[in-house]
Amino acid sequence: MTLSVEKTHITHIDDGFVFLDFHIQRKTRGDGRRVVLTIPAKQALASVMHKIKKLTGQGTTPLSLAEVLRKVTPVLRGWAAYFRHGASKKTFSYLGWYAWWRLILWIRCKHPHLTWKQLRRRYYGADRIAEDRMVLYNPAKTRVERYRYRGAQISTPWNIDEVDPEKARFRRTGHDDMAFVGQVSEHLT
C-alpha cells in the first residue's frame, strides 16, 4: 500500500485540517484550556448553500411554496443531522437565516405585487414560512450532541460492578467464556 501525494497532508492540529467535511482544529480558550473543535467545513456549508440557492432560484417560481418546501426541507434536515455531533450551533443558525431569506426572496419573485409590509405580516418569524402543513425546517433548532454519555450501558473495567447484565446492551466477556462464544456462533449460523 502506498500513500497518495494528493490526498496525504501532514499538518499540526493547531493549524487544523478537514476530515469528512468537518474542520478539526485545536484552539485555546480564554481560561487557557486547549480544546479540539469539530465544526462544519466551509466547503460543506458552501455546498449546502448552493443547493438551497438552486432549489429557490428563478426557474422554480412556477412551483408552489409547498413543493419548494418539500425540496428544501430534507436538504436542511439531512445536513443538520450529519453535522449535529460537532460544534455547529452558529453554523446552523447562519444556515437557517440563509434559507429563510432565500425563501423570502423566492416568495417576493413569485408574488411581485406583495409589499414588504405584507410579506412581513405573512411570513416574518421563525416558523411562519409554511403551506399545506409543510414548514421550513430551521436547522438552528437542531439539538447538538457533542458527547453522549453511554457509560451505564457499556461495561468497562471501572463500572463492571454497576452494570446490570440483563439491561446492558453489551456485556463484558473473556476469551475463556466458551458458553457465550457458543451461543453467538449458533446465532450467527
GUVOKOL-367190 format. One record per residue (C-alpha): residue number from 1; residue in three letters; x, y, z. Coordinates in steps of 0.25 Angstrom, whole numbers, plus 5000, padded with zeros to 4 digits. Example, Ala and Ser with C-alpha at 12.3 -4.5 7.8 and 13.67 -1.06 7.14 Angstrom:
<pts>
seq|type|x|y|z
1|ALA|5049|4982|5031
2|SER|5055|4996|5029
</pts>
This chain:
<pts>
seq|type|x|y|z
1|MET|5000|5000|5000
2|THR|5005|5014|4996
3|LEU|5001|5027|5001
4|SER|4995|5037|4990
5|VAL|5002|5050|4990
6|GLU|4989|5058|4986
7|LYS|4981|5052|4998
8|THR|4992|5052|5008
9|HIS|4994|5065|5016
10|ILE|5002|5066|5029
11|THR|4999|5077|5038
12|HIS|4999|5082|5052
13|ILE|4986|5081|5060
14|ASP|4987|5096|5063
15|ASP|4986|5099|5048
16|GLY|4974|5090|5046
17|PHE|4970|5080|5035
18|VAL|4957|5076|5028
19|PHE|4953|5061|5030
20|LEU|4939|5056|5025
21|ASP|4934|5071|5024
22|PHE|4938|5074|5038
23|HIS|4949|5085|5041
24|ILE|4956|5080|5053
25|GLN|4965|5089|5060
26|ARG|4971|5091|5074
27|LYS|4969|5105|5080
28|THR|4972|5112|5093
29|ARG|4960|5117|5101
30|GLY|4960|5130|5109
31|ASP|4963|5122|5122
32|GLY|4976|5116|5116
33|ARG|4970|5102|5113
34|ARG|4972|5095|5100
35|VAL|4960|5089|5093
36|VAL|4958|5082|5080
37|LEU|4947|5087|5072
38|THR|4940|5080|5061
39|ILE|4932|5090|5052
40|PRO|4926|5088|5038
41|ALA|4936|5092|5028
42|LYS|4934|5104|5019
43|GLN|4933|5095|5007
44|ALA|4922|5087|5013
45|LEU|4914|5100|5017
46|ALA|4916|5106|5003
47|SER|4911|5093|4996
48|VAL|4898|5093|5004
49|MET|4896|5108|5002
50|HIS|4898|5105|4987
51|LYS|4887|5094|4987
52|ILE|4878|5103|4994
53|LYS|4880|5114|4984
54|LYS|4878|5105|4973
55|LEU|4865|5100|4979
56|THR|4860|5114|4981
57|GLY|4865|5120|4968
58|GLN|4858|5128|4957
59|GLY|4854|5115|4950
60|THR|4846|5110|4962
61|THR|4836|5121|4963
62|PRO|4825|5113|4955
63|LEU|4825|5103|4966
64|SER|4816|5105|4979
65|LEU|4822|5108|4992
66|ALA|4819|5094|4997
67|GLU|4827|5088|4986
68|VAL|4839|5097|4989
69|LEU|4838|5094|5004
70|ARG|4837|5079|5001
71|LYS|4850|5080|4993
72|VAL|4858|5090|5003
73|THR|4854|5084|5016
74|PRO|4860|5070|5014
75|VAL|4873|5076|5010
76|LEU|4874|5085|5022
77|ARG|4869|5074|5031
78|GLY|4879|5064|5026
79|TRP|4891|5074|5026
80|ALA|4888|5077|5041
81|ALA|4886|5063|5045
82|TYR|4900|5060|5039
83|PHE|4907|5072|5046
84|ARG|4900|5071|5059
85|HIS|4911|5064|5066
86|GLY|4921|5076|5065
87|ALA|4921|5090|5070
88|SER|4911|5094|5060
89|LYS|4901|5103|5066
90|LYS|4906|5116|5060
91|THR|4907|5110|5046
92|PHE|4892|5104|5048
93|SER|4888|5118|5052
94|TYR|4894|5124|5040
95|LEU|4889|5113|5030
96|GLY|4875|5115|5036
97|TRP|4876|5130|5033
98|TYR|4881|5128|5019
99|ALA|4870|5118|5016
100|TRP|4859|5127|5021
101|TRP|4864|5139|5013
102|ARG|4865|5131|5001
103|LEU|4851|5127|5002
104|ILE|4846|5141|5005
105|LEU|4853|5145|4992
106|TRP|4846|5134|4985
107|ILE|4833|5138|4990
108|ARG|4836|5152|4986
109|CYS|4839|5148|4972
110|LYS|4827|5139|4971
111|HIS|4817|5150|4977
112|PRO|4823|5163|4972
113|HIS|4810|5170|4976
114|LEU|4812|5168|4991
115|THR|4819|5179|4998
116|TRP|4830|5177|5009
117|LYS|4820|5180|5019
118|GLN|4810|5169|5014
119|LEU|4822|5159|5014
120|ARG|4826|5163|5028
121|ARG|4812|5161|5033
122|ARG|4810|5147|5026
123|TYR|4824|5141|5027
124|TYR|4832|5148|5037
125|GLY|4836|5139|5049
126|ALA|4844|5126|5051
127|ASP|4833|5116|5047
128|ARG|4824|5125|5038
129|ILE|4828|5120|5024
130|ALA|4818|5109|5023
131|GLU|4808|5104|5013
132|ASP|4799|5091|5013
133|ARG|4805|5087|5027
134|MET|4819|5088|5021
135|VAL|4828|5097|5029
136|LEU|4842|5102|5026
137|TYR|4852|5094|5035
138|ASN|4860|5102|5044
139|PRO|4874|5096|5046
140|ALA|4876|5105|5058
141|LYS|4866|5097|5066
142|THR|4874|5084|5064
143|ARG|4880|5079|5077
144|VAL|4895|5077|5077
145|GLU|4900|5065|5084
146|ARG|4915|5066|5085
147|TYR|4918|5055|5095
148|ARG|4907|5045|5098
149|TYR|4908|5038|5112
150|ARG|4908|5023|5110
151|GLY|4916|5019|5122
152|ALA|4904|5012|5129
153|GLN|4901|5003|5117
154|ILE|4915|4998|5112
155|SER|4923|4991|5123
156|THR|4937|4995|5125
157|PRO|4947|4991|5136
158|TRP|4943|5003|5144
159|ASN|4928|5000|5144
160|ILE|4927|4985|5144
161|ASP|4920|4984|5157
162|GLU|4909|4994|5154
163|VAL|4905|4989|5140
164|ASP|4893|4980|5141
165|PRO|4895|4969|5131
166|GLU|4880|4968|5128
167|LYS|4878|4982|5124
168|ALA|4892|4985|5118
169|ARG|4894|4986|5103
170|PHE|4908|4980|5103
171|ARG|4914|4970|5114
172|ARG|4928|4968|5117
173|THR|4933|4955|5113
174|GLY|4947|4948|5113
175|HIS|4953|4939|5103
176|ASP|4950|4927|5112
177|ASP|4935|4929|5113
178|MET|4932|4917|5104
179|ALA|4917|4917|5106
180|PHE|4915|4931|5101
181|VAL|4924|4929|5089
182|GLY|4916|4916|5086
183|GLN|4903|4924|5087
184|VAL|4908|4935|5078
185|SER|4913|4925|5067
186|GLU|4900|4917|5068
187|HIS|4892|4930|5066
188|LEU|4901|4934|5054
189|THR|4899|4921|5047
</pts>
